[in-house]
């Protein structure tokens, strides 16, 4: 990946809806060359997918929590069980005091409590520790630098 690829990624993270002509102009390429580079970045898996950044509160998902999940067994094979809980946005196997870290969004704390109950139903889960977010200062995309 060269500096032009990194600049393309930064531009796409800023606004993925811009035309290839504008994208190319921003990084010093023709529209066709920009399109070709973006296609290759997709093929190589550098760009996994294009999405829209939506305000969760506007969709009624104003409660954000990070949950540390303790287990009595290796949880590396439980990804499908975590993915089956729709309110979980991310799930990560981690090193440290817990086995899994999940990012959860719900409308209410009662719904968060229900998610915690469903986490306990996953085989091997022995405990949880939830941290509810009061305010988010910022979220940033992965830097291409």
C-alpha positions as CSV (number, residue, x, y, z in Angstrom):
1,X,0.0,0.0,0.0
2,X,1.5,3.3,-1.0
3,X,0.7,7.0,-0.1
4,X,-1.9,7.3,-2.8
5,X,-3.8,4.2,-1.4
6,X,-3.6,5.7,2.1
7,X,-4.9,9.1,0.8
8,X,-7.8,7.3,-1.0
9,X,-8.7,5.5,2.2
10,X,-8.7,8.7,4.2
11,X,-10.9,10.4,1.6
12,X,-13.3,7.5,1.5
13,X,-13.5,7.5,5.3
14,X,-14.3,11.2,5.2
15,X,-17.0,10.8,2.6
16,X,-17.6,7.4,0.8
17,X,-20.3,8.9,-1.4
18,X,-18.1,11.1,-3.5
19,X,-17.7,10.4,-7.2
20,X,-14.5,8.8,-8.5
21,X,-13.8,12.1,-10.3
22,X,-13.8,14.0,-7.0
23,X,-11.9,11.2,-5.3
24,X,-9.3,11.1,-8.0
25,X,-8.9,14.9,-8.0
26,X,-8.4,14.9,-4.2
27,X,-5.4,12.5,-4.5
28,X,-4.0,13.5,-7.9
29,X,-5.5,10.7,-10.1
30,X,-8.0,10.4,-12.9
31,X,-11.4,9.1,-12.1
32,X,-10.6,5.8,-13.9
33,X,-7.3,5.4,-11.9
34,X,-9.1,6.2,-8.6
35,X,-11.8,3.6,-9.5
36,X,-9.2,1.0,-10.3
37,X,-7.2,1.6,-7.1
38,X,-10.4,1.4,-4.9
39,X,-11.4,-1.8,-6.7
40,X,-8.0,-3.3,-5.9
41,X,-8.2,-2.2,-2.3
42,X,-11.6,-4.0,-2.1
43,X,-10.2,-7.1,-3.7
44,X,-7.3,-7.3,-1.3
45,X,-9.7,-6.9,1.6
46,X,-8.2,-3.5,2.7
47,X,-11.7,-2.0,2.2
48,X,-14.0,-4.5,3.8
49,X,-17.3,-2.7,3.1
50,X,-18.8,0.7,2.6
51,X,-21.4,1.8,5.1
52,X,-23.2,4.8,6.6
53,X,-22.4,6.3,9.9
54,X,-25.8,6.7,11.7
55,X,-26.4,8.4,15.1
56,X,-27.6,5.5,17.3
57,X,-29.6,7.8,19.5
58,X,-31.6,9.0,16.5
59,X,-32.6,5.3,16.0
60,X,-33.6,4.9,19.6
61,X,-30.3,3.1,20.6
62,X,-29.0,5.6,23.1
63,X,-27.6,3.2,25.7
64,X,-24.0,2.2,24.9
65,X,-22.2,-0.3,27.1
66,X,-19.0,-2.3,27.0
67,X,-19.3,-5.7,28.7
68,X,-16.4,-7.8,29.9
69,X,-17.4,-11.5,29.7
70,X,-15.8,-14.0,32.0
71,X,-15.8,-17.6,31.1
72,X,-15.0,-21.1,32.4
73,X,-13.9,-22.3,29.0
74,X,-12.2,-21.0,25.8
75,X,-14.6,-18.8,24.0
76,X,-12.9,-18.7,20.7
77,X,-15.5,-21.1,19.2
78,X,-18.5,-19.1,20.5
79,X,-18.6,-16.3,17.9
80,X,-21.9,-17.5,16.4
81,X,-23.5,-17.4,19.9
82,X,-22.4,-13.8,20.4
83,X,-23.4,-12.8,16.9
84,X,-26.9,-14.2,17.5
85,X,-27.5,-11.3,20.0
86,X,-28.5,-8.5,17.7
87,X,-27.7,-5.7,20.2
88,X,-24.0,-6.7,20.2
89,X,-22.2,-4.5,17.7
90,X,-18.7,-5.9,18.3
91,X,-17.3,-8.9,20.1
92,X,-13.6,-9.5,20.7
93,X,-11.6,-12.3,22.3
94,X,-9.2,-10.6,24.7
95,X,-6.3,-11.3,27.0
96,X,-6.6,-10.2,30.6
97,X,-9.1,-10.7,33.4
98,X,-12.0,-11.4,31.1
99,X,-12.3,-13.6,28.0
100,X,-14.5,-11.5,25.7
101,X,-15.2,-7.8,25.3
102,X,-18.5,-6.9,23.7
103,X,-19.9,-3.5,22.6
104,X,-23.7,-3.3,23.1
105,X,-26.3,-0.8,22.1
106,X,-29.8,-0.8,23.4
107,X,-32.7,1.7,23.9
108,X,-33.0,1.2,27.6
109,X,-31.0,-0.1,30.6
110,X,-33.8,-2.8,30.9
111,X,-32.9,-4.0,27.4
112,X,-29.2,-4.0,28.4
113,X,-30.1,-6.2,31.4
114,X,-31.9,-8.6,29.0
115,X,-28.7,-8.7,26.9
116,X,-26.7,-9.6,30.0
117,X,-29.2,-12.4,30.7
118,X,-28.7,-13.8,27.2
119,X,-25.0,-13.6,27.5
120,X,-25.2,-15.9,30.6
121,X,-27.1,-18.4,28.4
122,X,-24.0,-18.8,26.2
123,X,-22.2,-22.0,27.1
124,X,-19.0,-21.3,29.1
125,X,-20.0,-17.7,30.2
126,X,-19.6,-17.4,34.0
127,X,-19.9,-13.7,34.6
128,X,-20.2,-10.2,33.1
129,X,-19.1,-6.7,34.1
130,X,-20.9,-4.0,32.2
131,X,-19.7,-0.4,31.9
132,X,-22.3,2.0,30.7
133,X,-21.1,5.0,28.6
134,X,-22.4,8.4,29.8
135,X,-20.9,10.5,27.0
136,X,-18.7,9.8,24.0
137,X,-16.1,12.4,23.3
138,X,-15.3,11.1,19.9
139,X,-15.0,8.0,17.7
140,X,-12.5,7.9,14.9
141,X,-11.9,5.6,11.9
142,X,-8.8,3.5,11.6
143,X,-5.9,5.7,10.4
144,X,-4.4,4.7,7.1
145,X,-1.0,6.3,8.2
